[in-house]
Amino acid sequence: MNPTFEQMTAEHRGFKLYGGCDPISETLLGRVTQWKPTGCIGFKHSNGVISELTRFRFPMLCDGENVAKCFGVEIARLILDTSF
């Protein structure tokens, strides 16, 4: 699996938080120079079905892939705390 598509996960208040990143290339050769944090919030029902409650792509640029993934998880945590 390509490490670009791996996600960071966490649990908070019974919800699953997923943090990822999208590569941003600013050169003609397509070299990745920065990353945008992405993420989603999921809920696992008692019957095992997982529902995705929201998905986002945050309008911020990070220099590191793992930094963007961490921001994705923390942004998901903030969305969960302010919305549910």
C-alpha positions in Angstrom: 0.0 0.0 0.0 1.2 3.5 -0.8 2.0 5.3 2.4 0.3 8.4 1.0 -3.1 6.8 1.5 -2.6 5.4 5.0 -4.7 7.2 7.6 -4.3 8.0 11.3 -7.2 6.8 13.5 -8.4 7.6 17.0 -11.5 7.1 19.1 -13.2 9.9 20.9 -16.6 9.8 22.8 -17.6 6.5 21.0 -16.8 7.8 17.5 -14.0 6.8 15.1 -11.9 9.7 13.9 -9.9 9.3 10.7 -7.1 11.7 9.6 -5.5 11.7 6.2 -3.9 14.0 3.7 -4.1 15.0 0.0 -0.8 15.7 -1.8 -0.4 19.2 -3.4 2.0 19.5 -6.2 3.0 23.0 -7.2 5.5 22.2 -10.0 5.1 21.1 -13.5 6.8 17.7 -12.9 4.2 16.9 -10.2 6.6 16.7 -7.2 4.6 16.8 -4.0 5.6 19.8 -2.0 2.8 20.2 0.5 -0.2 18.3 2.0 -3.8 19.3 2.9 -5.3 17.7 6.0 -8.4 15.6 5.4 -10.5 13.4 7.6 -13.9 12.0 8.6 -15.9 11.0 11.6 -17.5 7.6 11.7 -19.9 5.9 14.1 -20.2 2.1 14.6 -23.7 0.9 15.4 -24.5 -2.0 17.7 -25.2 -4.2 14.6 -21.6 -3.5 13.3 -22.6 -1.1 10.5 -20.3 2.0 10.3 -21.9 5.2 9.3 -19.8 8.1 8.0 -21.1 11.3 9.7 -19.0 13.8 7.9 -15.9 14.2 5.7 -13.7 17.2 5.2 -10.7 18.6 3.4 -9.3 21.5 5.4 -8.0 24.6 3.5 -4.6 24.6 5.0 -1.2 23.5 3.8 1.3 21.5 5.8 4.9 20.7 4.8 4.9 17.2 6.2 2.6 14.3 5.4 2.3 13.0 9.0 1.7 16.6 10.3 -1.2 16.9 7.9 -2.6 13.5 9.1 -2.3 14.6 12.8 -4.1 17.8 12.0 -6.8 15.8 10.2 -7.5 13.8 13.4 -7.5 16.9 15.6 -9.8 18.8 13.3 -12.2 15.8 13.4 -12.0 15.9 17.2 -12.9 19.6 17.2 -15.8 19.1 14.8 -17.1 16.3 16.9 -16.8 18.3 20.1 -18.6 21.3 18.7 -21.3 19.5 16.6 -22.4 16.4 18.5 
